């Protein structure tokens, strides 16, 4: 009988794009894979057209009733499919998924995709998350971290035993999928683009403030935004659709909505901007770099590992719109030759250091270790 692997992911978009190659590899190796996630009907249908077995278990908020429903859905789905091994990604699956798999005695491999302000904020939600992490991860078979800083913190705080932990290069990049492309019709504009979920800790407000500063100075520059309005974060971290509409109406940005495939948007840009406060390891920086685009990002964990200041892009001070605007102006003022060379440097770096094959091999080894006892 084939080993049954259940993957718990927060949103189906990540399944369709970031995890696709891992899932496909597991299926090719003969594993029976089921994905428990949430998302809209179109994305769910797209996943099933890929041949993925996907179950919508909904999501969870801080509402205790929603959490109980989510736990029940996870428990029922894993019991029904007879899971032998579980893989979890992102915060909610890492916490609630591990609690369920612990109860069901299912060995679990957890990927800590980022911790955000987990140890910086002291409100009730983050205090609760710290307590739950410490409990939920105690019996986990293997824990992957996307950067050394997060791994060191979890070990120092006593959340995990060092022998459980391993650092992998983020989610890796499929550099054959994210190939360099020439920019299309320029229409006389230099294009910056911010690509991310639209939440405050990705630096969207700093990007908007920088765009406002530069509009008058650089009239031939377009400031673009791509990404979904995201309501699964704490309310204090969310951006409303009304705010986005206001930014568009005042002429600060062009908003392209959301897209599962970001390649055409990266290809249409001169520089990708992500002034994030902290990442596990940024996927959009990997994708943009693989496509030969220089990036501007925060000098923070999960971003500085990808972007080398002055070589593949620029690093800016976190939460500092003035510094971000300065770095964006520096990028604009580069000759096209130097900017293209930055992009080439960026692709060489991610192909060398962040190949998705490294990540997939780490998962295959962890699964084999569990199977073989």
Secondary structure by P-SEA (a helix, b strand, c coil): ccbbbbbbbcccccccccaaaaaaaaaaaccbbbbbbbbcaaaaaaaaaacccccccccccccaaaaaaaaaaaaaaaaaacccbbbbcccccaaaaaaaaaaabbbbbbbccccccccccccaaaaaaaaaaaaaaccccbbbbccaaaaaaaaaaccccccccccccccccccccccccccccccccbbbbbbcccccccaaaaaaaaaaaaccccccbbbbbbccccccccccccccaaaaaaaaaacccccccccccaaaaaaaccbbbbbcccccccaaaaaaaaabbbbbbcccccccccccccccbbbbccccaaaaaaaaaaaaaccaaaaaaaaaaaaaaaaacccaaaaaaaaaaaaaaaaac
